[in-house]
Amino acid sequence: MSVTTNPANFSSLERIKPGLEKRKETKYRMVLMIDTTIKQIGKQIAEELLHSGGNPAGFELIDTTGMHISHCVGCNYCWLKTPGVCAIKDDYEPILKKMNEAGQVWLISDTHFGFVSYQTKNIVDRVMPLVTMYLKVKDGQMRHVMRYDHQPDIGIIYTGEGDQAYLERWCQRTALNLGSRSLGVFPAEHRKEAVSCML
């Protein structure tokens, strides 16, 4: 069953300065925030970013409330049958496209048992269309060959009792697997530090 994405979930807080979206040097500088929190704290973080002067290339907040984002089923269609396209037809595809266009992706998540929520984990697990099935050795470790020349850097802002050390390690490994870098992991009460990384 195909589910249509509700455009209302894509925040009206999106800000892109005129002309910048077409300039090559700013193509991958946009900050994408994906909020899966129950209290929707992404709106507060977006407001703080605006008050700090905003990212010159713009930013976008996606509130996943009411969106249906399934878990990866490991079918490998995104590698073999429909390269770069996930076989699951739900609300995830527009998010994946925006992730591929962003310079930074910030996952804003509640935590359960010290780890990100299942909604956030689903989002990360479904990035497999961004990589290919081919492998290479890099720095003594096996890595997927990237499908695209650009991969966004990844950061996490979390609520609750997250295991900071474990989340930092997971964010670093996720970024490494995507051929990008970790922007860090910040508890919600230290979100101003995360906002300073977005500028």
C-alpha positions as CSV (number, residue, x, y, z in Angstrom):
1,M,0.0,0.0,0.0
2,S,1.4,3.4,-1.0
3,V,1.1,6.2,1.5
4,T,1.3,9.8,0.4
5,T,3.5,12.1,2.4
6,N,1.6,14.8,4.2
7,P,3.3,18.1,3.1
8,A,2.2,19.7,6.5
9,N,5.0,17.6,8.1
10,F,7.6,19.6,6.2
11,S,8.1,22.6,8.3
12,S,7.2,26.2,7.3
13,L,10.4,27.1,9.2
14,E,12.4,26.3,6.0
15,R,14.6,29.3,5.2
16,I,16.7,29.5,2.0
17,K,18.2,32.8,1.1
18,P,17.3,33.8,-2.5
19,G,19.8,32.6,-5.1
20,L,21.8,30.4,-2.8
21,E,19.9,27.2,-3.6
22,K,21.3,27.4,-7.2
23,R,24.9,28.1,-6.5
24,K,27.2,25.1,-6.8
25,E,29.4,25.9,-3.8
26,T,26.4,25.9,-1.4
27,K,24.7,22.9,-3.0
28,Y,25.3,20.6,0.0
29,R,25.3,23.1,2.9
30,M,21.7,23.0,3.8
31,V,20.9,21.7,7.3
32,L,18.2,19.1,7.6
33,M,16.7,18.4,11.0
34,I,14.5,15.3,11.3
35,D,12.4,15.4,14.5
36,T,10.9,12.1,15.8
37,T,10.4,13.4,19.4
38,I,7.0,13.2,21.1
39,K,7.3,16.8,22.3
40,Q,8.4,18.0,18.9
41,I,11.5,19.9,20.2
42,G,12.8,20.4,16.7
43,K,10.7,23.5,16.4
44,Q,12.5,25.0,19.4
45,I,15.8,24.1,17.9
46,A,14.9,25.6,14.5
47,E,13.8,28.9,16.3
48,E,17.2,28.9,18.1
49,L,19.0,28.5,14.8
50,L,17.0,31.4,13.3
51,H,17.8,33.6,16.3
52,S,21.5,32.7,15.9
53,G,21.5,34.1,12.4
54,G,20.6,30.8,10.6
55,N,22.7,28.8,8.3
56,P,23.4,30.9,5.2
57,A,22.5,28.0,2.9
58,G,19.2,27.4,4.7
59,F,17.7,24.7,6.8
60,E,14.6,22.5,6.9
61,L,12.8,20.8,9.7
62,I,10.9,17.6,9.1
63,D,8.4,16.7,11.9
64,T,7.7,13.0,11.5
65,T,4.5,13.1,13.6
66,G,1.9,11.2,11.8
67,M,4.3,9.9,9.1
68,H,4.5,6.2,8.4
69,I,8.2,5.1,8.2
70,S,8.7,1.3,8.2
71,H,11.8,-0.5,9.2
72,C,14.2,-1.9,6.6
73,V,13.3,-5.4,5.6
74,G,16.7,-6.3,4.1
75,C,15.2,-7.1,0.7
76,N,18.2,-5.6,-1.1
77,Y,16.0,-4.2,-3.8
78,C,17.7,-0.8,-3.4
79,W,20.9,-2.5,-4.5
80,L,19.8,-5.1,-7.0
81,K,16.3,-4.5,-8.5
82,T,15.8,-0.7,-8.2
83,P,19.3,0.7,-7.5
84,G,19.0,3.8,-5.3
85,V,15.3,3.4,-4.7
86,C,13.7,1.7,-1.6
87,A,11.1,-0.9,-2.4
88,I,9.0,0.1,0.6
89,K,6.5,2.7,-0.4
90,D,5.8,4.8,2.7
91,D,6.5,8.4,3.8
92,Y,10.3,7.8,3.9
93,E,11.3,8.5,0.2
94,P,11.0,12.3,0.4
95,I,13.1,12.3,3.6
96,L,15.8,10.2,1.8
97,K,15.9,12.6,-1.1
98,K,16.3,15.6,1.3
99,M,19.0,13.8,3.2
100,N,20.9,13.3,-0.1
101,E,20.7,17.1,-0.8
102,A,21.8,18.2,2.7
103,G,25.2,19.1,4.1
104,Q,24.2,18.1,7.6
105,V,21.5,15.8,8.9
106,W,20.5,16.2,12.5
107,L,18.4,13.4,14.1
108,I,16.3,14.8,16.9
109,S,15.2,11.8,19.0
110,D,13.7,10.6,22.2
111,T,15.8,7.9,23.9
112,H,14.7,4.5,25.3
113,F,17.0,2.2,27.2
114,G,19.8,4.7,26.5
115,F,19.4,4.5,22.7
116,V,17.5,6.5,20.0
117,S,13.8,5.8,19.4
118,Y,12.7,3.1,17.0
119,Q,11.4,5.9,14.7
120,T,14.9,7.4,14.4
121,K,16.5,4.0,14.0
122,N,14.1,3.2,11.1
123,I,15.3,6.5,9.4
124,V,18.9,5.5,9.7
125,D,18.4,1.9,8.7
126,R,16.7,3.0,5.5
127,V,19.7,5.0,4.1
128,M,20.9,1.9,2.3
129,P,19.8,3.3,-1.1
130,L,22.6,5.9,-0.7
131,V,25.3,3.2,-0.9
132,T,25.9,0.3,-3.3
133,M,26.3,-3.4,-2.7
134,Y,30.0,-3.2,-3.7
135,L,32.6,-3.2,-1.0
136,K,36.1,-1.8,-0.7
137,V,38.7,-1.8,2.0
138,K,39.3,1.7,3.5
139,D,41.6,2.2,6.5
140,G,41.7,-1.5,7.1
141,Q,37.9,-1.9,7.2
142,M,35.3,-3.0,4.7
143,R,33.1,-0.2,3.5
144,H,30.3,0.1,1.0
145,V,31.1,2.0,-2.2
146,M,29.0,5.2,-2.1
147,R,26.3,5.6,-4.8
148,Y,26.7,9.4,-4.9
149,D,29.7,11.7,-4.6
150,H,28.2,13.5,-1.5
151,Q,27.0,12.1,1.8
152,P,25.7,14.4,4.6
153,D,27.4,14.7,8.0
154,I,25.3,13.3,10.8
155,G,24.5,14.7,14.3
156,I,22.1,13.7,17.1
157,I,20.2,15.7,19.6
158,Y,18.4,13.6,22.1
159,T,15.9,13.8,25.0
160,G,15.8,11.5,28.0
161,E,18.4,9.3,29.6
162,G,20.6,8.6,26.6
163,D,23.8,6.7,27.0
164,Q,26.1,9.5,25.8
165,A,29.2,7.4,25.1
166,Y,27.2,4.7,23.2
167,L,25.3,7.3,21.1
168,E,28.5,9.1,20.2
169,R,30.1,5.8,19.1
170,W,27.0,4.8,17.1
171,C,26.8,8.3,15.4
172,Q,30.5,8.0,14.5
173,R,30.1,4.5,13.1
174,T,27.0,5.5,11.2
175,A,28.8,8.5,9.6
176,L,31.8,6.3,8.8
177,N,29.6,3.8,7.1
178,L,28.1,6.6,5.0
179,G,31.5,8.1,4.1
180,S,30.8,11.3,6.1
181,R,31.6,12.6,9.5
182,S,29.9,12.8,12.9
183,L,28.8,16.2,14.0
184,G,28.5,15.0,17.6
185,V,25.8,14.0,20.0
186,F,24.0,16.5,22.3
187,P,21.4,16.1,25.0
188,A,18.5,18.4,24.4
189,E,19.5,20.7,27.3
190,H,22.8,21.4,25.5
191,R,21.2,22.0,22.1
192,K,22.8,25.5,21.8
193,E,26.1,23.7,21.3
194,A,24.5,21.7,18.4
195,V,23.0,24.9,16.9
196,S,26.5,26.4,16.9
197,C,27.6,23.4,14.7
198,M,24.8,24.3,12.2
199,L,26.0,27.8,11.6
